[in-house]
Amino acid sequence: MHALGTHLLVDLRDCNIEAIRDLEYVKDALVQAAKAASATVVDVSFHEFNPFGISGMVVIAESHLSIHTWPEYGYAAVDIFTCGDVIKPETAAEFLIERFGSQTPSVVEMKRGIISPFNQKLPHKVESLS
C-alpha cells in the first residue's frame, strides 16, 4: 500500500526533565533528528513558555517534525511527518527517544494522503497541475 506520506505520532513519557525543558537542547535534538533521518532542513521555529514548556517545528523539504514538551510531567509529544522514500522517520523517532531519555515511548504510524488502490508507487512531485 502506497501513500503520499508517513506520519509518526510519538509519545515520550518519563523523559529526562532537564532535557525537555532546555530550549537549545530541544531545538538541537529536533534538527539533528531530521538530519539523522536524511531530511533537508528548510526552517526552524521554537518558543519557550513561562514558567516552562517548549513548542517547536522543524520544517523539512519532505514535510515536518514538531514537538510540545511538558517538563512538569516528564512528557513530550512529537509528530514526524515525511513524504517520499528517502526519509527514514523511524530513525528520527529512535534518535529523539534516546536523546530525551524516554523510559516509556510509544510510536504510532499512520499513512497519510492518497493511497494507491493498485499498489502502485505514487510520485511525490508532478510536472504540472494543468
N, C-alpha and C positions, 0 to 999 in steps of 0.2 A: 504494500500500500504506500503510495507516494503523496506527500503533501507539500505545500509551499514552505512550511516552517515547523520547527520543533520548539516547544515551549516547556521548559522545566520549571516547576514550582518547587522551590527548595525552602523547607522549614529547618532552621538551625536552632535547636534547643540546647540548653546547657552549654552556652558559649563562654569563652573567656571574656568576662565583663569588661576588663580594661581594653581588650582588643576592639570590641564593638562600640566603645564609647569614644574612641580616638579618631577624630575626623581624618587626619592624614593617613593613618593606618588603614582605615576602611576604604578610603579613596584609592590608595595604592593597591590594596588587595583586589578590588574590582578591576582596575586597569590591568594588573598582572594576570588575573584570571582570564580576561578577554584575550590577552596575548598568548597565554598558555593554550587556549583553545584555537589558536591560529586566526583570530579575528582581527579586523582592521579597525582600530580606534579612530573615531571621527570627532567626538566631542565628549567632554566630561563636565558634569554639574552636580554639586553636592551642597547640602545645607545641614548645619548643626543646630539642633533645637536647645532651648534653655528650659529646664536645667540639664537635660541630656536626651540623646536620641539623634540619629542621623538618617537622612534620606538622600539617596543619590542615584544618578543614572550615568551609565557609560553607553553612549551611542556608538554603535559599530556599523560599518558598511553593511553588515549582514543582519542587523536589527538592533538589539539592546541587552544590557544587563542592568538590573535595578536592585536596590536594597533599601530596607527600612529596618532600623535597629531599635530595640527596647532593652537597653542595658539593665534597667531595673528588674527585668525578668530573665536576663541572660539569653535573649531571643533575637533572631534576625530573620526577616522574610526576604528571600531573594527570588527574582524572576530572571531567567535566562532564555531569551527568545532568539533563535537563529534561523536563517534561511540558507539553503544551498547544501552541498555535500562536503565541503572542505572543513567547515567549522565543526568542532567537537564540543558540544555543550556539556557533555558528561565530564570532560576534563576540567572545565571551568567550575562545575559543581564540586568535584572532588578537591580542587585547589582551595575553594572557599571553606569547605568543611574542615580541612586541615588548618588553614590559616586562622580561622576563628575558634578553633579548638572545640567544635561542636561535639558533644558526647552522644547526642541522640538526634541525628539528622534524619530528614525524610525528603525524598525526591519523588515527585510525581511528574510523569511525562505526558504531554498532550501533543497531538499532531494538529497543526493549525492550517487553515487555508483550504483551497480546493484540493480534494483528494481524488486522484486519478482513478476512475472506475475500471480502467483496463490494465491496471498495474503498469502503466507507462510512467516513465520519469518525466516530471514537469520541468519546463525551462523556467529559470528564475529571472531571466532578463529576456524581454521580447524586443524585436527590431522596431515595431511600430504599433500604435494602437488603432490606426486608421485602416 
